Amino acid sequence: MTDADIQKLEIAGEIIRPGTRKRIEISCAKLHDYTEMVIPVEVVRGRRPGPTLFVSAAIHGDEINGVEIIKRLLARKVVNRKTLCGTLIAVPIVNVFGFNSHSRYLPDRRDLNRCFPGSENGSLASQVAHVFMTEIVSKCTHGIDLHTGAIHRSNLPQIRAHLDNEETTALARAFGVPVVLNSSIRDGSLRQAAEEKGIPMLLFEGGEALRFDEKVIRTGLRGVLNVMGEIGMLAQRKVMALGQEKEVFIARSSHWVRAPHSGALRTRRGLGARVDEGELLGLLSDPYGDSSVRVCANKEGIIVGITMIPLVNQGDALFHIATFDDTGAVEEYVEEWEDR
Ligand SMILES: [Zn+2]
């Protein structure tokens, strides 16, 4: 993308000039009754040039913390045409179908985040992905996509990014959450499609589907603003006022502890807890309490994801544990974050 292209920003046929703020609706499909489905977009273009950042949420329609994060981002005083260098493209709800039906998926039961870059003549999910790529992503220099855990699973706020890329790593550090997971690209994800276009991208995960989590929302909002400072869209002093993180911990690896038996789970350790190898994480029992099976950690680490539904089948994923070089330091950091 050339400087001239960036100067000439056009989305869904509307031209957005420097120093303007505009709401746009991108048509993506029609329902059976011909109701037009549109993706809502707000563009804030600073007078001064700079990067073009998209911030998107609800690609999984039931992951709503990010919708609230974007709403609050757009309400921040610093996010205005005078102070901003470059352009913010905010897309609070990408999967408008799923959002309206409390569903992760599209009506064709496809996962939108497995359908990128999509195609004009493909399935409904593929068409929505194609519209999002051509109207938004291809016009940007950076991106942040906001997620939560899947239904009945909660995540400690975390960044997932491809850390082989130096620029992406710098963004991940700037975001400033307790935990960063290096995640190899999955086929068909927005992140993969963006990176193939040379656009560094972060994925933020925090909380649970269909729930607002105040702490996660505030952490995500601050993270987005921190990244805007890092890439020069906002003056650092404005971002510093939010309080920068002193350190960020990148996980060496992560794994799920699965249920060794079916039953009802009582957890002994929660999200953000440090666990040692062999430590008791929870107990699975039958309805009478006659038998109970111990669920134990197989490695030292921090719990970064947890099931929220206590009725489990053998093999269900219960605890997501990330391992670090210095677990003690991460534990301290997470405690600090929790006390904030
Ligand atoms: Zn998601």
Residues whose N, C-alpha, C, O or C-beta is under 5 A from the ligand:
A	BS01	ZN	H60 E63 H147 T148
